């Protein structure tokens, strides 16, 4: 592979890795001041643990020999020894590193649903188990030769040309993380005094910084894999990543203004993230105009969806469900209607829509059940939730022995 493509592969990997600290800043600003260390540490803990597991066996599990396989053999190349000694080690190891960054951020995203009330050790245990039986197999289904990757051929035959479209992770990352987040929110229950407006973001500039880092890194997230495809669709992916995200800000702020009378900076940041989520599966298969429409629709829908936790009574602290699950569903299903050449309204039939819906629903149900079972088991054995008095006081001191802000005058 030419040196330019390899250089872009390294750059894209670094961009996606930066997204997890971006998540930490985004989430950290949204919680109360006495929980910011705990919130950010869940992202950094995931970064450390999932990287190690991916190198040891996760990468092996993320590809299968047959569409009927659940996941790859975790011990096929334990520690990537054979890959490092193979003929194409240079590019293969870079590809493995790029894949690791997706696994890391998927797990980190889940943590936003349990802000202010989770034990760090229990979170790390959950992260490791869910990555192993949640993310790694789903990555194999979607991108590694598994049943979702072959769903179109299975249902409609190879001559149909139909395949599930998930370029960068609408199902494997966002629906997966959002469904897992919903399950954990239900397992851990509501925060003390949970009601609308009781807890406000303690540091809005920190949240805006996190959203900015995420948007910056997302160009590697969406366009990164193009280093393996000769950079053929890079321009389309880049303009769609910019356009859909910008349009989603507009969509969110319009709904916020109509609903609450004010357009807020947190709303703008949340709208940007919602747009990034929705364009993730669709970035290479929409023309820019349809990407703008996707952004506006997603921003508006997610701005409404974040209110569901108050109506339905589940405490998704930082709106992982409303943004990532709902945004991922919108972006994935939207392709069934507007994907270039195969969407229902752009020259195709119902086939594309069918495979998009099946893939989205399957990942949602599987991730929800797996996360719920793991979380419930941890809660009933080791305990997942901190004591109420620690939650009220702030979990930074009780869990980590640190404070986010040293305000005392020395």
PLY file of the C-alpha trace (Angstrom):
ply
format ascii 1.0
element vertex 410
property float x
property float y
property float z
element edge 409
property int vertex1
property int vertex2
end_header
0.00 0.00 0.00
1.27 3.47 -0.85
2.74 5.64 1.87
0.02 8.29 1.56
-2.72 5.77 2.31
-0.78 4.41 5.27
-0.24 7.94 6.57
-3.98 8.60 6.36
-4.63 5.30 8.16
-2.40 6.38 11.04
-3.97 9.84 11.11
-7.51 8.44 11.09
-6.64 6.03 13.89
-5.32 8.90 16.00
-8.44 10.97 15.24
-10.79 8.20 16.36
-8.71 7.53 19.48
-9.04 11.23 20.37
-12.81 10.84 20.26
-12.87 8.89 23.53
-11.28 11.76 25.49
-13.81 13.90 23.61
-16.59 11.74 25.06
-15.00 12.18 28.50
-15.06 15.99 28.17
-18.57 16.00 26.67
-19.98 13.81 29.45
-17.79 15.40 32.15
-19.22 18.85 31.61
-22.80 17.58 31.80
-22.60 16.05 35.29
-22.36 17.83 38.63
-18.97 19.15 39.73
-18.51 16.43 42.35
-18.92 13.66 39.76
-16.74 14.91 36.89
-13.71 12.73 37.74
-15.87 9.62 37.99
-17.55 10.39 34.67
-14.33 11.00 32.79
-12.61 8.01 34.35
-15.20 5.64 32.92
-14.09 6.71 29.43
-10.39 6.49 30.27
-10.90 3.16 32.00
-12.59 1.81 28.88
-9.73 3.14 26.78
-7.22 1.16 28.80
-9.16 -2.07 29.24
-10.71 -2.46 25.77
-7.38 -1.78 24.06
-5.78 -4.65 25.97
-8.69 -7.03 25.32
-8.77 -6.13 21.63
-5.08 -6.94 21.18
-5.32 -10.16 23.20
-8.42 -11.64 21.57
-11.00 -9.04 20.48
-9.57 -8.53 17.02
-9.68 -12.30 16.48
-13.36 -12.34 17.44
-14.28 -9.49 15.08
-14.08 -11.59 11.90
-15.66 -14.94 11.08
-15.01 -17.67 8.54
-18.71 -18.26 7.88
-21.86 -16.12 8.17
-23.28 -18.73 10.54
-20.46 -18.27 13.06
-21.30 -16.30 16.21
-17.82 -14.76 16.42
-14.23 -15.53 15.51
-12.06 -17.81 17.62
-10.60 -15.60 20.38
-7.54 -17.82 20.68
-6.80 -18.11 16.96
-3.98 -15.57 17.24
-3.85 -14.63 20.91
-1.93 -11.39 21.31
-1.67 -10.97 17.50
1.66 -12.80 17.33
0.97 -14.36 13.94
-0.43 -11.13 12.51
2.71 -9.27 13.56
4.89 -11.84 11.81
2.80 -12.18 8.65
3.66 -10.97 5.18
1.33 -7.95 5.35
1.99 -7.15 9.00
2.44 -3.44 8.35
-1.07 -2.79 7.00
-2.79 -5.58 8.95
-1.59 -4.27 12.31
-2.62 -0.75 11.34
-6.08 -2.08 10.46
-6.26 -3.86 13.80
-5.30 -0.67 15.61
-7.96 1.32 13.76
-10.55 -1.29 14.71
-9.56 -1.03 18.36
-10.54 2.64 18.47
-14.11 1.75 17.46
-14.37 -0.86 20.20
-13.08 1.63 22.77
-15.52 4.42 22.02
-18.52 2.08 21.78
-17.99 0.98 25.38
-17.17 4.50 26.59
-20.44 5.85 25.16
-22.50 3.53 27.38
-21.19 5.15 30.55
-23.23 8.33 30.06
-26.43 6.51 31.01
-25.20 5.72 34.54
-23.50 8.99 35.46
-23.36 10.04 39.13
-24.12 6.60 40.58
-21.81 3.82 39.35
-18.89 2.07 41.03
-15.76 2.24 38.92
-14.67 -1.37 39.52
-18.11 -2.68 38.60
-18.12 -0.50 35.48
-14.77 -1.93 34.41
-16.03 -5.48 34.93
-19.11 -4.72 32.89
-17.03 -3.05 30.16
-14.78 -6.07 29.76
-17.58 -8.63 29.67
-19.85 -6.59 27.40
-17.02 -5.92 24.96
-16.31 -9.65 24.81
-19.84 -10.92 24.22
-21.45 -7.70 23.03
-19.24 -5.55 20.85
-16.72 -8.07 19.44
-19.36 -10.47 18.04
-21.54 -7.64 16.70
-18.51 -6.18 14.91
-18.05 -9.59 13.28
-21.71 -9.69 12.23
-21.64 -6.23 10.66
-18.14 -5.91 9.19
-16.32 -9.21 9.65
-18.20 -11.52 7.30
-21.05 -12.33 9.69
-24.76 -12.79 9.16
-25.66 -9.08 9.03
-22.99 -8.43 6.42
-24.52 -11.24 4.32
-28.18 -10.58 5.13
-29.05 -9.15 1.72
-27.61 -12.15 -0.08
-29.34 -14.55 2.31
-32.77 -12.98 1.85
-32.71 -11.80 -1.75
-29.85 -13.62 -3.48
-26.46 -12.40 -4.59
-27.82 -11.09 -7.88
-29.98 -8.56 -6.01
-26.92 -6.55 -4.98
-28.62 -5.78 -1.66
-26.50 -5.58 1.48
-26.92 -3.95 4.87
-25.34 -0.49 4.74
-23.48 0.46 7.89
-20.35 2.21 6.75
-18.92 3.26 10.11
-21.12 1.97 12.91
-24.78 2.94 13.09
-25.60 -0.56 14.32
-22.31 -1.85 15.70
-21.44 1.32 17.61
-24.44 3.57 18.25
-27.46 1.26 18.39
-25.28 -1.19 20.29
-24.15 1.41 22.85
-27.58 3.03 23.12
-29.40 -0.24 23.76
-26.80 -1.29 26.33
-27.11 2.13 27.98
-30.88 1.73 28.29
-30.46 -1.67 29.92
-27.91 -0.35 32.45
-30.06 2.68 33.26
-32.90 0.32 34.13
-30.66 -1.96 36.20
-29.11 0.86 38.27
-32.36 2.78 38.66
-32.93 6.51 39.01
-30.61 9.01 40.64
-31.65 10.40 44.00
-34.24 13.11 43.39
-34.50 12.35 39.67
-36.81 14.76 37.90
-36.62 17.20 35.02
-34.33 20.15 35.68
-32.97 18.99 39.03
-29.38 18.53 37.83
-27.82 21.02 35.45
-24.48 20.72 33.62
-21.72 22.01 35.89
-19.37 23.11 33.07
-20.95 23.95 29.72
-17.65 25.02 28.08
-16.24 21.56 28.90
-19.19 19.97 27.13
-18.72 22.20 24.08
-15.04 21.30 24.02
-15.94 17.62 24.08
-18.45 18.01 21.24
-15.82 19.90 19.20
-13.24 17.14 19.72
-15.82 14.55 18.73
-16.68 16.40 15.52
-12.98 16.76 14.71
-12.28 13.09 15.35
-15.37 11.94 13.48
-13.73 12.68 10.14
-11.38 9.82 10.98
-14.30 7.76 12.24
-16.24 8.07 8.99
-13.57 8.58 6.34
-10.83 6.60 8.06
-11.54 3.24 6.46
-11.08 4.79 3.02
-7.34 4.18 3.36
-8.24 0.54 2.60
-10.44 1.52 -0.36
-8.06 3.72 -2.29
-9.65 6.88 -0.84
-12.33 6.63 -3.53
-15.26 8.05 -1.53
-13.38 10.36 0.83
-14.79 13.61 -0.57
-18.40 12.44 -0.30
-17.88 11.12 3.23
-16.21 14.31 4.41
-18.87 16.68 3.04
-21.65 14.51 4.44
-19.99 14.36 7.86
-19.82 18.15 7.89
-23.23 18.83 6.38
-25.41 16.38 8.31
-23.87 17.47 11.59
-24.40 21.17 10.87
-27.99 20.53 9.82
-28.66 18.53 12.98
-27.63 21.51 15.09
-30.27 23.56 13.28
-32.90 20.84 13.72
-32.24 20.47 17.44
-32.22 24.22 18.11
-35.50 24.75 16.26
-37.24 22.15 18.40
-35.62 23.51 21.55
-36.74 27.05 20.72
-40.29 25.94 19.96
-40.50 23.71 23.01
-38.67 25.70 25.69
-38.40 29.20 24.27
-34.59 29.24 24.16
-31.86 27.75 21.98
-29.03 26.57 24.25
-25.36 25.81 23.78
-25.83 22.34 25.29
-28.59 21.82 22.75
-26.25 22.83 19.93
-23.59 20.41 21.18
-26.14 17.62 21.57
-27.52 18.30 18.11
-24.05 18.07 16.63
-23.45 14.70 18.26
-26.87 13.46 17.11
-26.04 14.43 13.53
-22.67 12.70 13.74
-24.37 9.56 15.00
-26.94 9.50 12.20
-24.49 10.12 9.37
-22.14 7.39 10.64
-23.82 4.49 8.81
-24.88 6.64 5.87
-21.86 8.80 5.06
-20.80 6.96 1.89
-24.28 6.22 0.51
-26.10 9.55 0.46
-25.75 12.55 -1.80
-25.05 15.75 0.17
-28.61 17.05 -0.11
-30.08 13.91 1.40
-27.40 14.05 4.11
-28.58 17.55 5.04
-32.16 16.29 5.32
-30.99 13.41 7.50
-29.24 15.88 9.78
-32.25 18.18 10.21
-34.59 15.25 10.85
-32.23 13.59 13.31
-31.58 16.77 15.25
-35.31 17.36 15.63
-36.18 13.76 16.47
-33.40 13.42 19.04
-34.33 16.74 20.66
-37.77 15.25 21.25
-36.48 11.78 22.15
-34.38 12.98 25.11
-37.66 13.81 26.87
-38.74 10.17 26.81
-36.83 9.37 30.00
-39.11 11.70 31.93
-42.27 10.39 30.29
-41.33 6.70 30.58
-39.49 6.91 33.90
-35.98 5.65 33.17
-32.92 7.68 34.18
-30.57 7.87 31.20
-28.38 10.50 32.83
-26.72 12.03 29.76
-29.16 11.02 27.01
-27.25 8.14 25.47
-30.57 6.57 24.51
-32.08 9.75 23.09
-28.99 10.60 21.04
-27.11 7.40 20.21
-29.86 4.79 20.14
-32.45 7.02 18.46
-29.90 8.73 16.20
-28.41 5.39 15.20
-31.85 4.01 14.38
-32.78 7.07 12.32
-29.53 7.00 10.33
-29.68 3.26 9.71
-33.33 3.10 8.66
-33.10 6.34 6.62
-30.84 4.48 4.21
-33.70 2.16 3.37
-35.47 5.16 1.83
-32.67 7.38 0.51
-29.54 5.30 -0.08
-28.17 6.15 -3.51
-29.40 3.61 -6.06
-30.99 1.15 -3.62
-33.20 3.27 -1.35
-36.95 2.95 -1.76
-37.29 6.52 -3.07
-34.11 6.49 -5.15
-34.48 3.62 -7.57
-34.71 0.66 -5.23
-37.49 -1.42 -3.74
-38.33 -2.48 -0.21
-35.31 -4.78 0.02
-32.86 -2.18 1.32
-35.34 -0.97 3.91
-36.00 -4.54 5.03
-32.36 -5.40 5.68
-31.72 -2.08 7.42
-34.63 -2.60 9.82
-33.74 -6.23 10.54
-30.10 -5.38 11.28
-31.01 -2.46 13.53
-33.62 -4.44 15.45
-31.36 -7.46 15.92
-28.47 -5.42 17.33
-30.82 -3.43 19.57
-32.41 -6.53 21.11
-29.16 -8.44 21.49
-27.22 -5.56 23.06
-30.10 -4.72 25.42
-30.43 -8.30 26.66
-26.71 -8.90 27.04
-26.08 -5.62 28.86
-29.10 -6.13 31.06
-28.04 -9.61 32.12
-24.43 -8.58 32.79
-25.47 -5.45 34.69
-28.07 -7.30 36.76
-25.57 -10.02 37.69
-22.99 -7.45 38.81
-25.56 -5.46 40.77
-26.76 -8.56 42.63
-23.25 -9.81 43.44
-20.59 -7.12 43.70
-22.97 -4.18 43.56
-22.97 -1.73 40.67
-24.50 1.35 42.24
-22.87 3.48 44.92
-24.65 4.21 48.21
-27.21 7.01 48.15
-25.17 9.11 50.55
-22.11 8.83 48.29
-24.19 9.81 45.30
-25.52 12.89 47.08
-22.06 13.89 48.27
-20.55 13.24 44.83
-18.80 10.09 43.73
-15.41 11.61 42.93
-14.18 11.58 46.52
-15.79 8.29 47.57
-14.80 6.31 44.47
-11.53 7.93 43.36
-10.37 10.03 46.30
-10.02 13.07 44.04
-11.78 16.33 43.37
-12.26 17.85 39.95
-11.70 21.38 41.17
-9.44 22.47 44.01
-11.21 25.68 45.02
-9.73 26.17 48.48
-7.45 29.16 48.91
-3.98 27.97 49.93
0 1
1 2
2 3
3 4
4 5
5 6
6 7
7 8
8 9
9 10
10 11
11 12
12 13
13 14
14 15
15 16
16 17
17 18
18 19
19 20
20 21
21 22
22 23
23 24
24 25
25 26
26 27
27 28
28 29
29 30
30 31
31 32
32 33
33 34
34 35
35 36
36 37
37 38
38 39
39 40
40 41
41 42
42 43
43 44
44 45
45 46
46 47
47 48
48 49
49 50
50 51
51 52
52 53
53 54
54 55
55 56
56 57
57 58
58 59
59 60
60 61
61 62
62 63
63 64
64 65
65 66
66 67
67 68
68 69
69 70
70 71
71 72
72 73
73 74
74 75
75 76
76 77
77 78
78 79
79 80
80 81
81 82
82 83
83 84
84 85
85 86
86 87
87 88
88 89
89 90
90 91
91 92
92 93
93 94
94 95
95 96
96 97
97 98
98 99
99 100
100 101
101 102
102 103
103 104
104 105
105 106
106 107
107 108
108 109
109 110
110 111
111 112
112 113
113 114
114 115
115 116
116 117
117 118
118 119
119 120
120 121
121 122
122 123
123 124
124 125
125 126
126 127
127 128
128 129
129 130
130 131
131 132
132 133
133 134
134 135
135 136
136 137
137 138
138 139
139 140
140 141
141 142
142 143
143 144
144 145
145 146
146 147
147 148
148 149
149 150
150 151
151 152
152 153
153 154
154 155
155 156
156 157
157 158
158 159
159 160
160 161
161 162
162 163
163 164
164 165
165 166
166 167
167 168
168 169
169 170
170 171
171 172
172 173
173 174
174 175
175 176
176 177
177 178
178 179
179 180
180 181
181 182
182 183
183 184
184 185
185 186
186 187
187 188
188 189
189 190
190 191
191 192
192 193
193 194
194 195
195 196
196 197
197 198
198 199
199 200
200 201
201 202
202 203
203 204
204 205
205 206
206 207
207 208
208 209
209 210
210 211
211 212
212 213
213 214
214 215
215 216
216 217
217 218
218 219
219 220
220 221
221 222
222 223
223 224
224 225
225 226
226 227
227 228
228 229
229 230
230 231
231 232
232 233
233 234
234 235
235 236
236 237
237 238
238 239
239 240
240 241
241 242
242 243
243 244
244 245
245 246
246 247
247 248
248 249
249 250
250 251
251 252
252 253
253 254
254 255
255 256
256 257
257 258
258 259
259 260
260 261
261 262
262 263
263 264
264 265
265 266
266 267
267 268
268 269
269 270
270 271
271 272
272 273
273 274
274 275
275 276
276 277
277 278
278 279
279 280
280 281
281 282
282 283
283 284
284 285
285 286
286 287
287 288
288 289
289 290
290 291
291 292
292 293
293 294
294 295
295 296
296 297
297 298
298 299
299 300
300 301
301 302
302 303
303 304
304 305
305 306
306 307
307 308
308 309
309 310
310 311
311 312
312 313
313 314
314 315
315 316
316 317
317 318
318 319
319 320
320 321
321 322
322 323
323 324
324 325
325 326
326 327
327 328
328 329
329 330
330 331
331 332
332 333
333 334
334 335
335 336
336 337
337 338
338 339
339 340
340 341
341 342
342 343
343 344
344 345
345 346
346 347
347 348
348 349
349 350
350 351
351 352
352 353
353 354
354 355
355 356
356 357
357 358
358 359
359 360
360 361
361 362
362 363
363 364
364 365
365 366
366 367
367 368
368 369
369 370
370 371
371 372
372 373
373 374
374 375
375 376
376 377
377 378
378 379
379 380
380 381
381 382
382 383
383 384
384 385
385 386
386 387
387 388
388 389
389 390
390 391
391 392
392 393
393 394
394 395
395 396
396 397
397 398
398 399
399 400
400 401
401 402
402 403
403 404
404 405
405 406
406 407
407 408
408 409
